[in-house]
């Protein structure tokens, strides 16, 4: 997936190759809604299974008169609530309670550890322009995109790297997807707090030299950008990435200015038009 969740390249045949699923990575990267749904579903499923165990085994639970009471007793046991009205009344019930208590401890530890890991992972709140432009800049044709820091805190030693990915013909006529470095006029910023316009001059050394819109489409061109830096408030390294397809590259346009000036002379950055362009 790219930074916008679009499929960059499909993966197939993993099972035939003997590759398993990475459950930990999935739980770390899935949405919060999905994670909460999985945890809630697992909790209910576990309690249903233990309720069946109490009911089918004939375990004696005080004041329990049916499956629903066994289910409530299971919830109270796994959550370590213990109201006292429902309680184990024989050795079999106590044995099942022991197993369920152990499962409940493990489940709570799993949820606690995963939530802590997700909250403790620093993220770079950097927004990228949805389009790139190819137009004249300072008298030279250039590829341009811009970024902005969504947080009020700064990112120190911000470093940006850009790469061009496209299909190319080899000498024997075969097609191969190749990666080219895109040299940026300025690839670092000591303090990234507001906005950052990245510029790649298109000269004779550039892989984009002489390329037009149909050529970008035919070669399936993508541009990938990686961003790393140190969050000033967290004192931790943050990173993110973004990808543009050939359809996101606009020719002969310029970005709408985000620097605004109020009547009293106050200058400020307006992030609203970060994606907006106009004819050059």
Order of alpha helices (4+ residues) and beta strands (2+ residues): alpha-alpha-beta-alpha-beta-alpha-beta-beta-beta-beta-beta-beta-beta-alpha-beta-beta-beta-beta-beta-beta-beta
